[in-house]
């Protein structure tokens, strides 16, 4: 690999493994409680929603419009956006209702959770890891290819993705920790979900580089935005509401949006 490829791959690894940083932030805290979980999940949702609608969707539309024209580019951006939603919704749907991490009553106190509810909480964390890994894969591909084309743009995208991967790592590790009381299990699953980004980079380099056009980039980015919005609305926000106060969850959402907006302003 030449220097430009190593640089692009290093950026992708940095962005992906930030999920492990998020996991450590939560797990190193001795006061890891439900209020923290609520704020963290709300924060993660705010980051995902903001970056999806303000940054990723716009970049996808711009990329597609340059090749297909304004009207067709906008159309394919919208189709890809909802296609991403459909993909993650399908994954959610094929999980049987008993196994579905969304289909259970969250106890008012974690300590009062039954073994059945703890098992379902564990599945919710595992599903979050899978869902995040799915959208980390095209993010890794996009970060890698962007850095190869324009290193400055690659750095900006990598930093933005890394920042929103930190609360994602916490969102994965928190329910697993509450269910198992094992910091090791929570960290490992959270950390592994971030590995999808460097895997996406490797796929991009060895398989897709020759076919990676503005259209491919736009479709991938728009689909990522749809996946992230679905995760936020269907999983993160409802779970945040169940575990804590409404205003804590909303405060977390707003804080996530502010941090994401600040990062994009600083690195754009």
Secondary structure as GFF3:
##gff-version 3
##sequence-region A 1 268
A	DSSP	alpha_helix	3	16	.	.	.	ID=ss1
A	DSSP	alpha_helix	18	27	.	.	.	ID=ss2
A	DSSP	alpha_helix	34	50	.	.	.	ID=ss3
A	DSSP	pi_helix	51	56	.	.	.	ID=ss4
A	DSSP	alpha_helix	57	68	.	.	.	ID=ss5
A	DSSP	alpha_helix	70	94	.	.	.	ID=ss6
A	DSSP	three_ten_helix	110	112	.	.	.	ID=ss7
A	DSSP	alpha_helix	115	149	.	.	.	ID=ss8
A	DSSP	alpha_helix	151	180	.	.	.	ID=ss9
A	DSSP	alpha_helix	183	193	.	.	.	ID=ss10
A	DSSP	alpha_helix	195	203	.	.	.	ID=ss11
A	DSSP	pi_helix	204	208	.	.	.	ID=ss12
A	DSSP	three_ten_helix	209	211	.	.	.	ID=ss13
A	DSSP	alpha_helix	214	231	.	.	.	ID=ss14
A	DSSP	pi_helix	232	236	.	.	.	ID=ss15
A	DSSP	alpha_helix	237	243	.	.	.	ID=ss16
A	DSSP	alpha_helix	246	267	.	.	.	ID=ss17
###
